[in-house]
Amino acid sequence: QVQLVESGGGVVQPGGSLRLSCLVSGTIFSSDVMGWYRRPSGKGRELVAAITSGGITNYADSVKGRFTVSRDNAKNTVYLQMNSLKPEDTAIYYCNLIRTITSVSFWGQGTQVIVSS
């Protein structure tokens, strides 16, 4: 069984930075894709960034150049470095693991990020 636990959310002023971490317990396959989604208040969940075990990344247009996703396979951890934060980045951020060989998706419980002055 795979479990994902996020940490690092909080309140930050516009222009500030935060780093989210997601620790994965259980077996991770090299074909698993990991990433981050977010759900702004009153809206649906949207992809923020994803990364393969080989380091191939994909970003939402709204965060390109500001957010960086990275993955430490030895530590079973994926990170989201968020810089130049904007109020519209306020959301609950969820860690995600997609087991591509079975198409099963695993989710963390979410961590709140609030960008406000």
Beta strands, then each sheet from edge to edge (+ up, - down):
strand 1: 3-7
strand 2: 10-12
strand 3: 18-25
strand 4: 33-39
strand 5: 46-51
strand 6: 57-59
strand 7: 67-72
strand 8: 77-82
strand 9: 91-99
strand 10: 104-107
strand 11: 111-115
sheet 1: 1+ 3- 8+ 7-
sheet 2: 2+ 11+ 9- 4+ 5- 6+
sheet 3: 2+ 11+ 9- 10+
end
